[in-house]
Amino acid sequence: MALHPKAELLVHILDPNASVEGNFRVYTVATLDGLVLNGLLASETKTAIELFDSQGKKQTILREDIEELVASPLSLMPVGFEKQLDVSQMADLLAFLTQRGKYVPLDIAKVATITSVRGMFIDEENDVERLVFDKWGLVQHKEIPFLVLDPKGGEVANAILLYGPNGEVCRRMPRSVTVPCEGPVARLHLLSGVSGWGFPYGEPETVSMIVRLKYADGTTEDHPLRNGVHFADYIRRVDVPESEFAFQLRGQQIRYLAVTPKRSEPLESVEFVKGRDQSSPVIMAVTIESP
């Protein structure tokens, strides 16, 4: 929440049903024995679904017990919440929601380009081309928290994959992706540092990806990340000097690296831009460190 402007949060509080993303829609389940449940769809399999109710408790319902399952266009967030508050209390609430801790994991859901649990580079059915975490959600490398999106079994894009010329899948990816990032940033932490056709493949020290920082005053600052220096191949553990091994994902790896802005002025966004080499870089999660 801390990364959203107060004006944007105020709109969502006053009109929670104006824009409801799919994963925040309310589902109503009627069971064969007459029970009615409302909540967010947490997960589903062929045999059961799981709902988070308004108290955050998880309810599991077997599909064989479901009489009706209906998705509502409405948000679980109640309408009319603002009637409980005066102006100063609303100001306090917005200040609380936008107060930052030392680390703020960014939500990349709106800009993710691919699901990491299907083949990401050449063939969507290729099992070795997948980056599968033991745990989705908040993970930690050293003291730094990262938000790794749950791919919902391959139905949801949960990673940023940029264009690469060598594979059928990665050729369809964009050459740049922009993540909103408002306010001052001391460091930008990335679960990344891997690519298709990364080191020891490809030409060493060619630019795999550029991290382009856009400041609130309109100026930009580029940080080029290089193959064999910051980036290595994803398919097994390969170490390079300017990133470090973070997680073993079955036989594959994801690495950690950080980018330090040269200026202390507030940022507006971070753009990940494909470099000119043959690799296809991956970003799984981004966390900012506050000054």
C-alpha positions in Angstrom: 0.0 0.0 0.0 2.8 2.4 0.8 3.7 2.7 -2.8 0.3 4.1 -3.9 -0.4 7.8 -3.8 -2.9 8.8 -1.1 -5.3 10.2 -3.8 -5.5 6.8 -5.5 -6.1 5.0 -2.2 -8.8 7.5 -1.3 -10.7 6.7 -4.5 -10.6 2.9 -3.7 -11.9 3.5 -0.1 -14.7 5.7 -1.3 -15.7 3.5 -4.2 -14.3 0.0 -3.7 -16.4 -1.4 -6.6 -15.2 1.0 -9.2 -12.3 -1.2 -10.3 -12.1 -4.7 -9.0 -9.3 -7.0 -10.1 -10.1 -10.6 -10.8 -8.3 -12.0 -7.8 -10.2 -9.6 -5.4 -13.7 -10.5 -6.6 -16.2 -12.0 -4.1 -17.3 -15.6 -4.7 -20.5 -17.0 -3.3 -20.7 -20.8 -2.7 -23.9 -22.6 -1.9 -23.4 -26.1 -0.6 -25.8 -29.1 -0.9 -26.5 -29.0 2.8 -27.7 -25.3 2.6 -24.5 -23.5 3.8 -23.7 -20.2 2.0 -20.1 -18.9 2.1 -18.7 -15.6 0.7 -15.0 -14.8 0.1 -12.0 -14.4 -2.1 -10.9 -17.4 -4.1 -7.6 -18.5 -2.6 -7.0 -21.6 -4.7 -8.8 -24.3 -6.6 -8.2 -27.9 -7.7 -10.2 -30.5 -9.5 -11.6 -31.8 -6.2 -11.9 -28.6 -4.0 -11.8 -24.9 -3.7 -10.5 -22.6 -0.9 -12.0 -19.3 0.1 -10.7 -16.5 2.3 -13.6 -15.1 4.2 -13.9 -11.4 5.4 -11.9 -12.3 8.6 -9.0 -13.8 6.6 -9.9 -17.4 7.5 -9.5 -20.1 4.9 -12.4 -22.3 4.1 -12.0 -25.5 2.1 -15.1 -26.8 0.2 -15.1 -30.1 -1.8 -16.5 -29.7 -5.3 -18.8 -32.7 -4.8 -20.5 -30.6 -2.0 -21.0 -27.5 -4.1 -24.5 -26.8 -5.4 -23.6 -23.4 -6.9 -20.5 -21.2 -7.3 -21.0 -17.6 -8.4 -18.5 -14.8 -9.0 -19.6 -11.3 -8.1 -18.4 -8.1 -9.8 -18.2 -6.6 -6.3 -15.2 -6.2 -4.0 -15.1 -7.8 -0.6 -14.3 -4.4 0.8 -17.4 -2.8 2.3 -19.2 0.2 0.8 -19.7 3.2 3.0 -16.7 2.7 5.2 -15.9 6.4 5.1 -19.2 7.2 6.9 -17.5 6.0 10.1 -14.7 8.6 9.9 -14.3 12.4 10.0 -11.8 14.2 7.7 -9.0 14.1 10.2 -9.5 10.4 10.8 -9.4 9.7 7.1 -6.2 11.7 6.8 -4.7 9.6 9.6 -5.8 6.4 7.9 -4.2 7.5 4.6 -1.0 8.5 6.4 -0.9 5.1 8.1 -1.4 3.2 4.8 1.3 5.0 3.0 3.9 4.9 5.8 6.9 2.9 4.7 9.1 0.5 6.6 12.7 -0.1 5.7 11.8 -2.6 2.9 8.7 -2.4 0.6 8.1 -5.4 -1.7 6.6 -4.2 -5.0 3.6 -6.0 -6.5 4.5 -6.7 -10.1 1.2 -8.4 -10.9 0.0 -5.8 -13.4 3.2 -5.9 -15.4 4.2 -9.6 -15.2 4.6 -11.1 -18.7 4.7 -14.8 -18.1 3.9 -17.6 -15.7 7.1 -19.2 -14.3 5.6 -22.7 -13.9 5.4 -23.3 -17.6 8.2 -23.4 -20.2 9.5 -19.8 -20.4 11.9 -19.8 -23.3 11.5 -22.4 -26.1 8.5 -24.6 -25.4 5.7 -24.0 -22.8 5.6 -27.8 -22.2 9.3 -28.1 -21.4 9.7 -28.9 -17.7 13.3 -27.7 -17.2 12.4 -24.2 -18.5 10.3 -23.4 -15.4 11.1 -21.5 -12.2 9.1 -23.2 -9.4 9.4 -22.0 -5.8 8.7 -24.2 -2.9 6.7 -21.4 -1.4 4.8 -18.5 -3.1 4.1 -15.2 -1.4 6.6 -13.5 0.9 10.0 -15.1 0.8 13.2 -13.7 2.3 16.8 -13.6 1.1 19.0 -12.6 4.0 17.0 -9.8 5.7 15.3 -8.7 2.5 11.6 -9.6 1.9 10.4 -10.3 -1.6 6.9 -10.9 -2.9 6.9 -13.8 -5.3 3.5 -14.0 -7.0 1.5 -17.3 -6.9 1.1 -18.5 -10.5 -2.1 -20.4 -9.6 -0.9 -23.5 -11.3 0.1 -21.6 -14.5 -3.1 -19.6 -14.9 -1.5 -16.3 -13.7 1.5 -14.4 -15.0 3.9 -14.0 -12.0 7.3 -13.1 -13.5 8.7 -10.5 -15.8 10.4 -12.1 -18.8 11.9 -9.8 -21.4 12.4 -10.5 -25.1 15.0 -13.0 -26.3 15.7 -13.8 -30.0 16.5 -17.5 -29.5 13.2 -19.1 -28.3 9.6 -19.3 -29.6 8.2 -18.3 -26.2 10.6 -15.5 -25.3 10.4 -13.9 -28.8 6.8 -13.0 -27.8 7.9 -11.1 -24.7 8.2 -7.2 -24.6 11.5 -5.4 -24.8 10.7 -3.3 -21.7 8.4 -3.3 -18.7 7.8 -0.3 -16.4 7.0 -0.7 -12.7 5.6 2.3 -10.8 7.8 3.2 -7.9 7.0 6.5 -6.2 9.2 8.2 -3.6 12.8 8.2 -2.6 14.7 4.9 -2.9 18.1 4.0 -1.2 18.5 0.7 -3.1 16.5 -1.5 -5.5 16.7 -5.2 -4.6 16.0 -7.8 -7.3 15.3 -11.5 -7.4 16.7 -11.8 -10.9 20.3 -12.2 -12.2 19.2 -15.2 -14.5 18.3 -15.4 -18.1 17.8 -17.9 -20.9 21.1 -18.2 -22.8 22.9 -16.5 -20.0 26.5 -17.1 -18.9 28.3 -19.4 -19.6 26.4 -19.2 -22.9 26.4 -16.1 -25.1 29.0 -13.4 -25.2 30.5 -12.4 -21.9 30.0 -8.8 -20.5 27.4 -7.9 -23.1 24.4 -6.0 -21.7 21.6 -8.3 -20.8 19.3 -5.8 -19.2 19.2 -2.1 -18.3 17.6 -0.9 -15.1 16.3 2.6 -16.0 15.4 4.8 -13.1 13.0 7.6 -13.8 13.0 10.4 -11.3 10.0 12.6 -10.4 11.6 15.5 -12.2 11.6 13.7 -15.5 15.3 12.7 -15.7 16.5 9.2 -16.1 19.5 7.1 -15.0 20.6 3.9 -16.6 22.2 0.9 -14.8 23.4 -1.7 -17.4 23.6 -5.3 -16.1 25.9 -7.6 -18.0 26.0 -11.3 -19.0 28.6 -13.1 -17.0 28.9 -10.2 -14.5 25.4 -9.7 -13.1 23.5 -12.4 -15.1 24.0 -16.2 -15.5 22.0 -19.0 -17.1 18.9 -20.1 -15.1 19.1 -23.8 -15.8 21.6 -24.7 -13.0 23.7 -22.9 -10.4 26.3 -20.8 -12.2 28.0 -18.0 -10.1 29.0 -14.6 -11.5 30.7 -11.8 -9.5 28.1 -9.1 -9.3 25.1 -11.2 -8.2 24.7 -13.9 -5.6 22.9 -17.2 -5.4 19.5 -16.8 -3.7 17.2 -19.9 -4.2 17.5 -23.4 -5.6 14.4 -24.0 -7.6 14.5 -27.7 -8.3 17.6 -27.8 -10.5 17.3 -24.2 -11.6 18.4 -21.0 -9.8 17.3 -17.5 -9.1 19.9 -14.9 -8.0 20.0 -11.7 -6.0 21.4 -8.3 -6.9 20.9 -4.7 -6.0 21.0 -1.4 -7.8 21.8 1.9 -6.0 20.4 5.1 -7.4 23.0 7.9 -7.8 20.6 10.6 -6.6 18.4 10.9 -3.5 15.5 12.6 -5.3 12.2 10.7 -5.4 11.6 8.2 -8.2 8.5 7.9 -10.4 9.1 4.5 -11.9 11.6 1.7 -12.7 11.9 0.4 -16.3 13.5 -2.9 -17.1 14.9 -2.7 -20.7 16.2 -5.6 -22.7 19.9 -5.2 -23.7 21.3 -6.0 -27.1 22.7 -9.4 -26.4 21.0 -12.8 -27.1 19.8 -13.5 -23.6 16.2 -13.4 -22.2 16.4 -11.9 -18.7 14.0 -12.8 -15.8 12.8 -10.7 -12.9 10.9 -12.7 -10.3 10.5 -10.0 -7.6 11.5 -6.4 -6.7 11.8 -4.8 -3.3 12.8 -1.2 -2.6 14.8 -0.1 0.4 13.8 3.3 1.9 16.4 5.9 2.8 
